[in-house]
């Protein structure tokens, strides 16, 4: 059975790699459509997968989850994943979520395919330690029973 083309995703093979091109707004509704395509692309042993975000105009947490899942599945199979992204708004989302270092996006598909052409599987990403927030920087919860600070006149 041939799968009908989707408005949100296209897949094709080139140079021994699978390219999954995401399109338009990648939100929770699109994620339901896209997920099976990424799952199929990450099923073979040692997959070489390029995820092209060039035509993506919006990416929410559902889209980030899809990318992380594809990355985990690819690495579990001993493969490689390269991410194509040149849109400043999407690069900012990747940077703010700490995913820019995991994916190391490249601006062109040609660059992604070149990265995937190397021999052998990519070793798992090193887990970088997450710095602890400094005391009192607003990112830590007060100790139980400690007085809360806030705007004057406001009762916690």
PEBEL-V36326 format. One record per helix or strand of 2 or more residues. SS is the DSSP state (helix for helix, strand for strand). FROM is the first residue (numbers start at 0). TO is the last residue. Records with the same first field share a line. If there is no record, write none. Layout:
# PEBEL-V36326
SS: FROM-TO + FROM-TO
This chain:
# PEBEL-V36326
strand: 8-13 + 16-25 + 47-58 + 79-83
helix: 27-40 + 60-75 + 87-95 + 99-102 + 108-115
